[in-house]
Every structure is written in C-alpha cells, then in structure tokens.
C-alpha cells in the first residue's frame, strides 16, 4: 500500500510536468521549429569548436615534442661548450 502511494505521488507530478508543454501556448509548431533550428545551429557550432579543439590539441602536442627535442639539443650543445671551454682553460 505504501509503495503504491509512493509511486503515485512520484508519478503523477512527473506526468503533469511532461504534459505541460503540450497545453502551453509556447508549444506552437512554429515555436518548436524555431527552437529546433536554434538547437541544430548550436550543435553544429559546438561540433566546429570540438573539431578546432582537436586540431589545436594536435598542434600543441607537436609543439611539445619539438620543444623537448630543442631542449635536448640545447643540453648537448651546453655540454660540448663546457668541454671546449675546459680545453681552452688548460
């Protein structure tokens, strides 16, 4: 009995909430079409931004690898410079 009452008290407001757009004035077919068009435009814009994000992530990864190679080259050159300087100091 209590379970049925609990289900009914949860289910009735949910059904009323779901049916509300059907009887509201804002749910006209023209309005729904405009909302759908706006959502489509926003989805497309979001997908373009995601595509751009992927490109930028790829670019950043390539730059990160290049920075790593340059840092290793700098380290090698600094070691060689110290060795040459040590030879000159003798």
N, CA, C and O atoms as CSV, one atom per row, in Angstrom:
chain,resi,resn,atom,element,x,y,z
A,1,UNK,N,N,0.823,-1.186,0.000
A,1,UNK,CA,C,0.000,0.000,0.000
A,1,UNK,C,C,0.874,1.261,0.000
A,1,UNK,O,O,0.654,2.179,-0.790
A,2,UNK,N,N,1.861,1.291,0.891
A,2,UNK,CA,C,2.728,2.466,0.959
A,2,UNK,C,C,3.546,2.629,-0.318
A,2,UNK,O,O,3.760,3.750,-0.779
A,3,UNK,N,N,4.001,1.523,-0.887
A,3,UNK,CA,C,4.780,1.581,-2.111
A,3,UNK,C,C,3.933,2.147,-3.252
A,3,UNK,O,O,4.419,2.955,-4.043
A,4,UNK,N,N,2.685,1.732,-3.338
A,4,UNK,CA,C,1.779,2.254,-4.363
A,4,UNK,C,C,1.554,3.744,-4.192
A,4,UNK,O,O,1.523,4.484,-5.175
A,5,UNK,N,N,1.400,4.187,-2.970
A,5,UNK,CA,C,1.214,5.609,-2.697
A,5,UNK,C,C,2.472,6.391,-3.046
A,5,UNK,O,O,2.389,7.489,-3.596
A,6,UNK,N,N,3.621,5.839,-2.734
A,6,UNK,CA,C,4.883,6.490,-3.063
A,6,UNK,C,C,5.051,6.610,-4.572
A,6,UNK,O,O,5.450,7.660,-5.075
A,7,UNK,N,N,4.750,5.543,-5.285
A,7,UNK,CA,C,4.860,5.566,-6.740
A,7,UNK,C,C,3.883,6.578,-7.319
A,7,UNK,O,O,4.238,7.325,-8.232
A,8,UNK,N,N,2.663,6.614,-6.805
A,8,UNK,CA,C,1.652,7.549,-7.311
A,8,UNK,C,C,2.070,8.988,-7.046
A,8,UNK,O,O,1.913,9.842,-7.919
A,9,UNK,N,N,2.592,9.274,-5.876
A,9,UNK,CA,C,2.985,10.657,-5.580
A,9,UNK,C,C,4.197,11.079,-6.397
A,9,UNK,O,O,4.376,12.271,-6.648
A,10,UNK,N,N,5.021,10.150,-6.813
A,10,UNK,CA,C,6.154,10.492,-7.666
A,10,UNK,C,C,5.741,10.526,-9.132
A,10,UNK,O,O,6.262,11.333,-9.902
A,11,UNK,N,N,4.817,9.664,-9.525
A,11,UNK,CA,C,4.450,9.515,-10.923
A,11,UNK,C,C,3.499,10.611,-11.393
A,11,UNK,O,O,3.654,11.109,-12.509
A,12,UNK,N,N,2.540,10.996,-10.595
A,12,UNK,CA,C,1.548,11.994,-11.005
A,12,UNK,C,C,2.213,13.341,-11.313
A,12,UNK,O,O,1.935,13.898,-12.375
A,13,UNK,N,N,3.056,13.889,-10.467
A,13,UNK,CA,C,3.698,15.156,-10.835
A,13,UNK,C,C,4.584,15.027,-12.077
A,13,UNK,O,O,4.694,15.962,-12.870
A,14,UNK,N,N,5.196,13.891,-12.232
A,14,UNK,CA,C,6.032,13.673,-13.405
A,14,UNK,C,C,5.193,13.692,-14.679
A,14,UNK,O,O,5.596,14.296,-15.673
A,15,UNK,N,N,4.045,13.044,-14.662
A,15,UNK,CA,C,3.149,13.035,-15.824
A,15,UNK,C,C,2.641,14.440,-16.096
A,15,UNK,O,O,2.597,14.860,-17.253
A,16,UNK,N,N,2.258,15.173,-15.069
A,16,UNK,CA,C,1.779,16.547,-15.252
A,16,UNK,C,C,2.887,17.436,-15.811
A,16,UNK,O,O,2.642,18.260,-16.693
A,17,UNK,N,N,4.088,17.271,-15.306
A,17,UNK,CA,C,5.214,18.071,-15.793
A,17,UNK,C,C,5.501,17.762,-17.257
A,17,UNK,O,O,5.789,18.670,-18.037
A,18,UNK,N,N,5.425,16.486,-17.638
A,18,UNK,CA,C,5.677,16.088,-19.020
A,18,UNK,C,C,4.578,16.586,-19.948
A,18,UNK,O,O,4.852,16.897,-21.108
A,19,UNK,N,N,3.342,16.668,-19.466
A,19,UNK,CA,C,2.215,17.086,-20.304
A,19,UNK,C,C,2.111,18.605,-20.394
A,19,UNK,O,O,1.419,19.111,-21.277
A,20,UNK,N,N,2.753,19.326,-19.539
A,20,UNK,CA,C,2.647,20.780,-19.515
A,20,UNK,C,C,3.000,21.427,-20.848
A,20,UNK,O,O,2.259,22.310,-21.280
A,21,UNK,N,N,4.074,21.052,-21.527
A,21,UNK,CA,C,4.365,21.684,-22.812
A,21,UNK,C,C,3.293,21.438,-23.871
A,21,UNK,O,O,3.157,22.224,-24.808
A,22,UNK,N,N,2.542,20.370,-23.732
A,22,UNK,CA,C,1.500,20.068,-24.718
A,22,UNK,C,C,0.349,21.058,-24.657
A,22,UNK,O,O,-0.286,21.338,-25.674
A,23,UNK,N,N,0.081,21.583,-23.486
A,23,UNK,CA,C,-1.049,22.508,-23.351
A,23,UNK,C,C,-0.615,23.958,-23.226
A,23,UNK,O,O,-1.466,24.848,-23.192
A,24,UNK,N,N,0.664,24.219,-23.156
A,24,UNK,CA,C,1.110,25.599,-23.004
A,24,UNK,C,C,1.076,26.313,-24.342
A,24,UNK,O,O,1.125,25.668,-25.389
A,25,UNK,N,N,0.995,27.613,-24.321
A,25,UNK,CA,C,0.944,28.406,-25.537
A,25,UNK,C,C,2.309,28.449,-26.226
A,25,UNK,O,O,2.381,28.697,-27.430
A,26,UNK,N,N,3.366,28.218,-25.498
A,26,UNK,CA,C,4.701,28.268,-26.070
A,26,UNK,C,C,5.028,27.064,-26.932
A,26,UNK,O,O,6.065,27.047,-27.596
A,27,UNK,N,N,4.180,26.071,-26.936
A,27,UNK,CA,C,4.459,24.850,-27.682
A,27,UNK,C,C,3.824,24.867,-29.068
A,27,UNK,O,O,3.403,23.823,-29.568
A,28,UNK,N,N,3.751,26.020,-29.682
A,28,UNK,CA,C,3.190,26.097,-31.023
A,28,UNK,C,C,4.157,25.445,-32.004
A,28,UNK,O,O,5.362,25.422,-31.755
A,29,UNK,N,N,3.649,24.916,-33.115
A,29,UNK,CA,C,4.545,24.261,-34.075
A,29,UNK,C,C,5.634,25.193,-34.605
A,29,UNK,O,O,6.773,24.763,-34.792
A,30,UNK,N,N,5.303,26.457,-34.849
A,30,UNK,CA,C,6.313,27.403,-35.328
A,30,UNK,C,C,7.411,27.624,-34.313
A,30,UNK,O,O,8.595,27.672,-34.646
A,31,UNK,N,N,6.994,27.755,-33.070
A,31,UNK,CA,C,7.972,27.961,-31.991
A,31,UNK,C,C,8.864,26.735,-31.836
A,31,UNK,O,O,10.077,26.857,-31.668
A,32,UNK,N,N,8.258,25.562,-31.894
A,32,UNK,CA,C,9.033,24.330,-31.763
A,32,UNK,C,C,10.039,24.218,-32.909
A,32,UNK,O,O,11.166,23.768,-32.703
A,33,UNK,N,N,9.635,24.625,-34.114
A,33,UNK,CA,C,10.537,24.593,-35.252
A,33,UNK,C,C,11.702,25.540,-35.074
A,33,UNK,O,O,12.841,25.204,-35.400
A,34,UNK,N,N,11.416,26.738,-34.550
A,34,UNK,CA,C,12.492,27.710,-34.321
A,34,UNK,C,C,13.456,27.208,-33.260
A,34,UNK,O,O,14.672,27.356,-33.384
A,35,UNK,N,N,12.905,26.622,-32.231
A,35,UNK,CA,C,13.760,26.078,-31.169
A,35,UNK,C,C,14.618,24.954,-31.734
A,35,UNK,O,O,15.808,24.863,-31.433
A,36,UNK,N,N,14.016,24.106,-32.547
A,36,UNK,CA,C,14.764,23.008,-33.154
A,36,UNK,C,C,15.867,23.543,-34.070
A,36,UNK,O,O,16.985,23.028,-34.060
A,37,UNK,N,N,15.559,24.569,-34.858
A,37,UNK,CA,C,16.575,25.172,-35.727
A,37,UNK,C,C,17.712,25.773,-34.913
A,37,UNK,O,O,18.885,25.622,-35.258
A,38,UNK,N,N,17.355,26.454,-33.831
A,38,UNK,CA,C,18.375,27.054,-32.969
A,38,UNK,C,C,19.257,25.966,-32.361
A,38,UNK,O,O,20.480,26.102,-32.307
A,39,UNK,N,N,18.625,24.891,-31.908
A,39,UNK,CA,C,19.410,23.786,-31.340
A,39,UNK,C,C,20.336,23.179,-32.387
A,39,UNK,O,O,21.485,22.855,-32.085
A,40,UNK,N,N,19.850,23.022,-33.606
A,40,UNK,CA,C,20.698,22.483,-34.679
A,40,UNK,C,C,21.891,23.388,-34.942
A,40,UNK,O,O,23.013,22.907,-35.105
A,41,UNK,N,N,21.657,24.699,-34.984
A,41,UNK,CA,C,22.759,25.636,-35.209
A,41,UNK,C,C,23.776,25.553,-34.074
A,41,UNK,O,O,24.985,25.553,-34.306
A,42,UNK,N,N,23.279,25.483,-32.864
A,42,UNK,CA,C,24.179,25.402,-31.705
A,42,UNK,C,C,24.973,24.098,-31.717
A,42,UNK,O,O,26.157,24.086,-31.381
A,43,UNK,N,N,24.322,23.003,-32.104
A,43,UNK,CA,C,25.033,21.718,-32.175
A,43,UNK,C,C,26.139,21.776,-33.225
A,43,UNK,O,O,27.248,21.293,-32.996
A,44,UNK,N,N,25.830,22.371,-34.381
A,44,UNK,CA,C,26.832,22.494,-35.438
A,44,UNK,C,C,27.997,23.373,-34.984
A,44,UNK,O,O,29.160,23.061,-35.242
A,45,UNK,N,N,27.670,24.481,-34.302
A,45,UNK,CA,C,28.733,25.356,-33.796
A,45,UNK,C,C,29.588,24.620,-32.767
A,45,UNK,O,O,30.812,24.757,-32.756
A,46,UNK,N,N,28.946,23.849,-31.915
A,46,UNK,CA,C,29.676,23.073,-30.916
A,46,UNK,C,C,30.591,22.050,-31.586
A,46,UNK,O,O,31.729,21.857,-31.157
A,47,UNK,N,N,30.097,21.397,-32.632
A,47,UNK,CA,C,30.921,20.415,-33.340
A,47,UNK,C,C,32.106,21.089,-34.023
A,47,UNK,O,O,33.206,20.537,-34.040
A,48,UNK,N,N,31.890,22.285,-34.591
A,48,UNK,CA,C,33.015,23.014,-35.193
A,48,UNK,C,C,34.058,23.349,-34.136
A,48,UNK,O,O,35.259,23.235,-34.379
A,49,UNK,N,N,33.588,23.762,-32.961
A,49,UNK,CA,C,34.527,24.079,-31.880
A,49,UNK,C,C,35.273,22.834,-31.424
A,49,UNK,O,O,36.461,22.904,-31.110
A,50,UNK,N,N,34.589,21.698,-31.386
A,50,UNK,CA,C,35.263,20.451,-30.999
A,50,UNK,C,C,36.307,20.065,-32.036
A,50,UNK,O,O,37.398,19.611,-31.690
A,51,UNK,N,N,35.965,20.249,-33.325
A,51,UNK,CA,C,36.942,19.958,-34.377
A,51,UNK,C,C,38.161,20.856,-34.232
A,51,UNK,O,O,39.296,20.396,-34.355
A,52,UNK,N,N,37.928,22.124,-33.973
A,52,UNK,CA,C,39.033,23.073,-33.792
A,52,UNK,C,C,39.869,22.689,-32.567
A,52,UNK,O,O,41.096,22.786,-32.578
A,53,UNK,N,N,39.183,22.256,-31.526
A,53,UNK,CA,C,39.877,21.831,-30.313
A,53,UNK,C,C,40.802,20.653,-30.607
A,53,UNK,O,O,41.924,20.598,-30.104
A,54,UNK,N,N,40.323,19.704,-31.431
A,54,UNK,CA,C,41.161,18.562,-31.790
A,54,UNK,C,C,42.397,19.006,-32.558
A,54,UNK,O,O,43.497,18.503,-32.330
A,55,UNK,N,N,42.203,19.965,-33.481
A,55,UNK,CA,C,43.336,20.467,-34.265
A,55,UNK,C,C,44.337,21.158,-33.345
A,55,UNK,O,O,45.544,20.939,-33.451
A,56,UNK,N,N,43.829,21.990,-32.444
A,56,UNK,CA,C,44.722,22.700,-31.528
A,56,UNK,C,C,45.456,21.729,-30.618
A,56,UNK,O,O,46.635,21.927,-30.323
A,57,UNK,N,N,44.781,20.693,-30.175
A,57,UNK,CA,C,45.429,19.693,-29.325
A,57,UNK,C,C,46.548,19.000,-30.087
A,57,UNK,O,O,47.626,18.767,-29.540
A,58,UNK,N,N,46.293,18.673,-31.346
A,58,UNK,CA,C,47.327,18.050,-32.179
A,58,UNK,C,C,48.500,19.002,-32.363
A,58,UNK,O,O,49.658,18.597,-32.255
A,59,UNK,N,N,48.197,20.282,-32.645
A,59,UNK,CA,C,49.265,21.273,-32.805
A,59,UNK,C,C,50.079,21.413,-31.531
A,59,UNK,O,O,51.307,21.487,-31.576
A,60,UNK,N,N,49.390,21.448,-30.392
A,60,UNK,CA,C,50.098,21.592,-29.121
A,60,UNK,C,C,50.991,20.388,-28.849
A,60,UNK,O,O,52.100,20.545,-28.339
A,61,UNK,N,N,50.524,19.198,-29.181
A,61,UNK,CA,C,51.345,18.003,-28.973
A,61,UNK,C,C,52.600,18.055,-29.837
A,61,UNK,O,O,53.691,17.709,-29.383
A,62,UNK,N,N,52.438,18.490,-31.089
A,62,UNK,CA,C,53.597,18.597,-31.976
A,62,UNK,C,C,54.590,19.627,-31.442
A,62,UNK,O,O,55.799,19.398,-31.463
A,63,UNK,N,N,54.077,20.763,-30.961
A,63,UNK,CA,C,54.963,21.792,-30.411
A,63,UNK,C,C,55.657,21.297,-29.144
A,63,UNK,O,O,56.829,21.595,-28.916
A,64,UNK,N,N,54.939,20.549,-28.332
A,64,UNK,CA,C,55.534,19.999,-27.106
A,64,UNK,C,C,56.697,19.061,-27.458
A,64,UNK,O,O,57.755,19.111,-26.831
A,65,UNK,N,N,56.488,18.212,-28.463
A,65,UNK,CA,C,57.575,17.308,-28.891
A,65,UNK,C,C,58.752,18.121,-29.433
A,65,UNK,O,O,59.908,17.800,-29.155
A,66,UNK,N,N,58.465,19.165,-30.198
A,66,UNK,CA,C,59.549,19.982,-30.760
A,66,UNK,C,C,60.324,20.689,-29.651
A,66,UNK,O,O,61.551,20.768,-29.704
A,67,UNK,N,N,59.617,21.199,-28.653
A,67,UNK,CA,C,60.284,21.850,-27.522
A,67,UNK,C,C,61.194,20.851,-26.810
A,67,UNK,O,O,62.313,21.193,-26.428
A,68,UNK,N,N,60.720,19.622,-26.632
A,68,UNK,CA,C,61.543,18.591,-25.997
A,68,UNK,C,C,62.815,18.319,-26.780
A,68,UNK,O,O,63.896,18.201,-26.201
A,69,UNK,N,N,62.684,18.219,-28.109
A,69,UNK,CA,C,63.882,17.994,-28.938
A,69,UNK,C,C,64.843,19.170,-28.832
A,69,UNK,O,O,66.053,18.974,-28.726
A,70,UNK,N,N,64.314,20.392,-28.860
A,70,UNK,CA,C,65.173,21.575,-28.757
A,70,UNK,C,C,65.877,21.636,-27.401
A,70,UNK,O,O,67.047,22.011,-27.326
A,71,UNK,N,N,65.175,21.272,-26.340
A,71,UNK,CA,C,65.806,21.272,-25.014
A,71,UNK,C,C,66.923,20.247,-24.947
A,71,UNK,O,O,67.966,20.501,-24.343
A,72,UNK,N,N,66.714,19.083,-25.566
A,72,UNK,CA,C,67.792,18.081,-25.584
A,72,UNK,C,C,68.981,18.588,-26.394
A,72,UNK,O,O,70.132,18.387,-26.004
A,73,UNK,N,N,68.705,19.245,-27.520
A,73,UNK,CA,C,69.792,19.799,-28.342
A,73,UNK,C,C,70.553,20.863,-27.567
A,73,UNK,O,O,71.782,20.905,-27.617
A,74,UNK,N,N,69.843,21.714,-26.858
A,74,UNK,CA,C,70.491,22.759,-26.049
A,74,UNK,C,C,71.370,22.125,-24.987
A,74,UNK,O,O,72.495,22.570,-24.763
A,75,UNK,N,N,70.865,21.086,-24.328
A,75,UNK,CA,C,71.665,20.397,-23.314
A,75,UNK,C,C,72.940,19.815,-23.906
A,75,UNK,O,O,74.013,19.930,-23.314
A,76,UNK,N,N,72.825,19.189,-25.076
A,76,UNK,CA,C,74.003,18.629,-25.748
A,76,UNK,C,C,74.998,19.725,-26.088
A,76,UNK,O,O,76.195,19.570,-25.848
A,77,UNK,N,N,74.520,20.830,-26.643
A,77,UNK,CA,C,75.409,21.936,-27.015
A,77,UNK,C,C,76.071,22.560,-25.787
A,77,UNK,O,O,77.238,22.947,-25.846
A,78,UNK,N,N,75.344,22.661,-24.684
A,78,UNK,CA,C,75.942,23.218,-23.466
A,78,UNK,C,C,77.045,22.311,-22.935
A,78,UNK,O,O,78.075,22.795,-22.466
A,79,UNK,N,N,76.834,20.988,-23.005
A,79,UNK,CA,C,77.884,20.062,-22.565
A,79,UNK,C,C,79.113,20.182,-23.464
A,79,UNK,O,O,80.240,20.185,-22.969
A,80,UNK,N,N,78.914,20.279,-24.758
A,80,UNK,CA,C,80.041,20.441,-25.680
A,80,UNK,C,C,80.771,21.754,-25.414
A,80,UNK,O,O,82.000,21.802,-25.446
A,81,UNK,N,N,80.008,22.825,-25.149
A,81,UNK,CA,C,80.611,24.127,-24.873
A,81,UNK,C,C,81.474,24.060,-23.622
A,81,UNK,O,O,82.579,24.602,-23.595
A,82,UNK,N,N,80.967,23.389,-22.576
A,82,UNK,CA,C,81.751,23.258,-21.344
A,82,UNK,C,C,83.022,22.471,-21.611
A,82,UNK,O,O,84.080,22.797,-21.072
A,83,UNK,N,N,82.928,21.444,-22.434
A,83,UNK,CA,C,84.118,20.647,-22.747
A,83,UNK,C,C,85.126,21.481,-23.515
A,83,UNK,O,O,86.320,21.422,-23.220
A,84,UNK,N,N,84.680,22.255,-24.491
A,84,UNK,CA,C,85.585,23.117,-25.250
A,84,UNK,C,C,86.199,24.183,-24.343
A,84,UNK,O,O,87.387,24.487,-24.452
A,85,UNK,N,N,85.402,24.736,-23.465
A,85,UNK,CA,C,85.902,25.765,-22.563
A,85,UNK,C,C,86.958,25.183,-21.624
A,85,UNK,O,O,87.957,25.833,-21.316
A,86,UNK,N,N,86.725,23.965,-21.180
A,86,UNK,CA,C,87.690,23.296,-20.298
A,86,UNK,C,C,89.013,23.085,-21.055
A,86,UNK,O,O,90.089,23.259,-20.483
A,87,UNK,N,N,88.931,22.712,-22.335
A,87,UNK,CA,C,90.163,22.543,-23.138
A,87,UNK,C,C,90.889,23.880,-23.287
A,87,UNK,O,O,92.117,23.931,-23.217
A,88,UNK,N,N,90.143,24.950,-23.491
A,88,UNK,CA,C,90.775,26.266,-23.663
A,88,UNK,C,C,91.394,26.771,-22.362
A,88,UNK,O,O,92.404,27.474,-22.378
A,89,UNK,N,N,90.793,26.414,-21.261
A,89,UNK,CA,C,91.280,26.883,-19.962
A,89,UNK,C,C,92.581,26.175,-19.576
A,89,UNK,O,O,93.293,26.674,-18.705
A,90,UNK,N,N,92.913,25.065,-20.169
A,90,UNK,CA,C,94.128,24.335,-19.806
A,90,UNK,C,C,95.325,24.908,-20.430
A,90,UNK,O,O,96.430,24.407,-20.223
